[in-house]
Amino acid sequence: MIQFDIPGMTCGGCARSVTKAIHSIDADARVVPDIPARRVTIESSHDRAKFVEAIRAAGYDMQPA
């Protein structure tokens, strides 16, 4: 399980953008965005660094939760 705090994820549209970025790396990943906590949880066997790149490319900064 991978978790990131994403301060800029403040609404459903943001959560969809983050989820789309994650699915661009692993279409089968289980993604659970928590908008009030501004955190996303990812269940995937893919490398954490790839998700960092994809989320940043979507315009969001993050840090490990």
Rosetta blueprint (number, residue, H / E / L):
1 M L
2 I E
3 Q E
4 F E
5 D E
6 I L
7 P L
8 G L
9 M L
10 T L
11 C L
12 G H
13 G H
14 C H
15 A H
16 R H
17 S H
18 V H
19 T H
20 K H
21 A H
22 I H
23 H H
24 S H
25 I H
26 D L
27 A L
28 D L
29 A L
30 R E
31 V E
32 V E
33 P E
34 D E
35 I L
36 P L
37 A L
38 R L
39 R E
40 V E
41 T E
42 I E
43 E E
44 S L
45 S L
46 H L
47 D L
48 R H
49 A H
50 K H
51 F H
52 V H
53 E H
54 A H
55 I H
56 R H
57 A H
58 A L
59 G L
60 Y L
61 D L
62 M L
63 Q E
64 P E
65 A L
